[in-house]
């Protein structure tokens, strides 16, 4: 009996030690998980604080029209003018934006909001295969910084960014860690605001109010009405096709616009080539170069930089023309 009791006590001690060992392992695991959770939360908080904030465009569920394209877009379409026509609009144009980035801008916008009309200023169609816009860090940053982080942004990074640079954009803390020195959080409230409100109010809803004037002296009426064609980089058409299909899927009208500037032999002939695509796909292309008299453009006063972009005055004139067109022909 004593032996049996001793054996039972030994067995119980072993079991107790096993339970104690398991408990210690569980506690250690819980500590690791809690540490990882705190670490992950800290990294997320720091990342959000360091990331460039996105425009308040994302706050809205519906837009009558949203404008896309290069700097030609943000110098041409003034949402304040469209307000006068009762149209709720936003300008998502970005500097030198190539068609691959523009496609993802449109895809992201349609995923976020119900949009009646996508208006694309087509200067991005004129970039050639070897254009530095496709590889420029400035173009990448101006496009990707203003996209919310989503599966569409990840798709854009994988498609548009060179493979050796993708990690910096997929894991933004790597790219933006140096911004820590730029931040000035004088109170907990400012820190909390940076975390809880990732939006910034974009002045002019994306339109650039640039009032300077440098006359355009090179535009030739013979050139403007030329019927010559010039080849357009096929990859640009591929993304335009994808954009057109995307708009159809969302029940959104696609309208193409060619801003009045720049108006030279190359842009005129490439516009004619894009016009052929528009005719084939039954998409409206408004060629403002051919209706400057109707728009009321003055080449002395409405040119920002010698015929490269419209200034604020020229943009407002074109905006009124496009707003009237949309009201009469698209948004009835």
N, C-alpha and C positions, 0 to 999 in steps of 0.2 A: 504493500500500500504506500509506504514511504517513497519507494522508487517510482511508483506510478504518479504520486503527487509531485515529486521532483521533476519528472519528465513533462508533466502538464505545465508546471510553472515555467520550465525552460522553453516549452513550445509557445506559451503566452508571451514570454519575453521577446522571443524572436518575432512573433507577429506584431508586437508593440513597436519593436525597432523598425520593422518594415513599414508600419503605418507612419511612424515618425519620419522615416526617410522619404516616403511618398509625399508627406505633408510639406517637408522642407523643399522638395523638388517643385511642388505646386506653388509654394510661396515664392520661390526663386523665379519660376515661370511668370507668375503674376507681376513680380517686380520688373522683369524684362518687358512684359507687355505694356505695363503702365509707363515705363521709361520710353518705350518706342512710341506710344501714343502721345506722350508729352512732346517728344522730339519731332514727330510728324506734325503735330499741331503747331509747334513753334516754327517749323520750316514753312508750313502753309501760310501762317500769319506773316512771317517775314517776307515771303515771296509776294504775297498780295500787296504788302506795303511798298515793296520795291518796284513792282511792275508798273509801267505807264498805265494810267487810267484810261478806260474806253469812253467813247462819246455817249451822251445821253440819248442818242438815236435808239439805243436798245431798250429804252423805257417804254416805247410806244408799240402798240399792237397793230396799228393800221396807218398806212400812208397812201395818199392819192398818187404821188409820184416820188421816186427816189432817183437821183442823178448819179451816174458813175463815169469813171474815166480818169484821164490824166489831169494835169493842171489846167488844161483847156476846159475841163468840167467845172472846177472850182472858181475859175475866172468868168464863167459864162452864165451859170444858173443861180439866180438869187432867190432863195425861198421867201424872202420878204415881199418880193413882187408877186409871187404866186399866191401869197396870203391875200392880196388884193382881189384875186379871182376866186377866193374861197377854196383854194387847193392847199392841202396839208402836204408839205414836201420837205425833203432833206437832201443835202448835197454830200455824197460820199466820195467825191473825186479826190485823188491823191497824186502827188508829184510823180511824173514820169512813169506812172503805173502801167506795166505791160499787161497784155491781154490775159495771161495765165493768172496773175493776181486778181485782175478785175473779175474774172469768172468766179473765183472763190468769194470775192466781196458780194457779188450778186447772190450766190448760193447761200451765204451766211445771212444776208438781209432777208431773203425769202423764207428762210428757216425761222427767223426771229419774228417777222411781221407779215401781215397781210398787205400786199402792195398791188395797187391797181395797174400802175405803169412803171416799167423800168426804162429810164431814158439813158442811153449810152452815147456819150460824145466819142467819136470814133478815131481820134488821133492815135490812140494806142494801137490801132490796126496798121499804122505806118512804120512801126519799128521793124527793122530787119533782123535776120537771124543772129548777126554778130553785134547787134547794138548793145552797148554797155548797160542799158536799162535792165537787161535780163540777169546781169551779174552784180549790179551795184548794191552795196550795203545800204546806201541811203534809200533806195527804192524798196529793198526788203523791209527795212525798219519802218518806213513811213506807211507801208501797207500792213505789215503784221502787227505792229504796235497797237493799231486801232481796231483790230479784230478781237472779239471776246475769245477766251480760251474755250475751245469746244472740239468735237471730233472733226468738224469742218476745217478748223484752223490747223489741226494736226495733219489733215489731208493736204491742205495747202502747203504746209512746210515740207512734207514728203515729196510733193510734186514740183515745187518751185525753187526750193533752197538746195544748193549743192550738198551732196551727201556728207561731206566732211564738216559742214557747218550746221547740220540739222540739230545736233545735240543741244547747241546753245539756244535754239528756239523752242525745242521740245521741252527742255527743262530751264525755264527762264531765269531761275536763281543763278545759274552759271553765267548768263549773259549780263544780267542787271545787278550783280552783287556790288559793283562799284558805285551804284546810285546811293548806297547807304550814307556816304559822306555828304550827299546833296540834301538829305532829308533834315527837316528842322521841326521836331515834335516837341513843342514847349509844354504840352499838357497831355494828360491821358485822353481828353476829349478829342484832340486832333488826331491822336493815334487811332482811336476807335473809329473816327470818321473815315480814315484812310482804309480801314478794314471793311466797315459796314457799307460804305458808299463808294463803289469803284468807278463811278461815272464822273465825267467832267462836261460842263456845258460848253459846247463848241461855238465860238463866236460866229454869228451869221449862219448857223446850222451848216457850216462847211463852205460858204461862199466867202471869197476874199475881197474885202472892201479896199481895194487899192486904187487910189484916186489920181496917181501920177499919169502924165500923158507924154508920150513920145511918138510923133506922127509916123504913120506908115506911108512910105513913099515908093514902094516897089510894086504894088498890086497892078496887074495889067488886065484890062477887061478881055483882051484876046485870050489870055491864059485862063481866066475864070470860066469862060464858056467853051473851053477846049473839050473835044470829045475823045481825046487820046486816052489810052489805058496804060497803066504801069503795073507790073506784077506785085502782088502783096504776099508776104511770107505766109506759107500754107498753115503753119502752126497757129497763126492768128485767126485764120478762118476756122480751124478746128475748135478753138475755144469759143468763137462766136456761134458756131453750130451748137455747141453744148449749152451755151447761154440761152439760145433761142428755144431749145428743147426744154430747158429748165423752166423758162417762163411759161411755156405751154402747159407743163405739168401743174403749175400753180395757178393757172387761169389768169396770168398776168400778161398785159400787152407790152411788147418790146418795141420801142421807138428809137431809131438811130438819129443822131444829129451831128452835122459837121459845122463846128463853130466858124465864124468868118475868118479868123486868123489861126495859123499862118496861111497865107494864100499865095502859094508859089507853084511852079510847074509840077513838082513832085506831089504835093498834097492834092492838087486838082486832079491829076491823072490817077492817083491811088483812090481818091474819093469816087471816081467813075467806076473803078474796078469793084469797090465795095457796093456801089449802087447796083451793079449787075447782080451781086449776091442778094441784095435786098429785094430786087424785082423778082428773082427766082423764088425766094422764100416768102413773098408777100408780106414783107416787113417795110414799114414806112421809114424812109431816110430823108430828113429835112436838111437840105444843103443850104445853109445860111450864106455861103459865099455868093450864091446866085441871086439872093434877094436882099442884098444890103440896102438897096434903095427903098424897098418896102419897109424894112426894119428901121430905116432912118439913121443908119450908121454914118458917122463922119470920120474919115480916115485921119484927120488931123487931131480930133479931140477924144476919140474912143479907143485909141490904141495905147496900151500900157508901155510897151517896149519895142517900138518901131515895127509893129506888125507881127509880133510873136504871140501876144495874149491881149484879150480885151481888158480895159480897165473897168472900174466900178460903173462908170457911165455907160460904156458899151455893153457890159453884162446886163444891166437893167433893161436896156433896149431889146436885147435878144430874149431876155426872160419874158418880157411882155408879149413878144411875138410867139414864143413857144407856149406860153400860158393860154393865149387865145386859140392857138391850134388845138391844144389838148381839150379845151372846153368845148370847142365846136366839133371836133372829129373823133375824140377818143373817150373822154369822160362825160358823155352826154347824160 
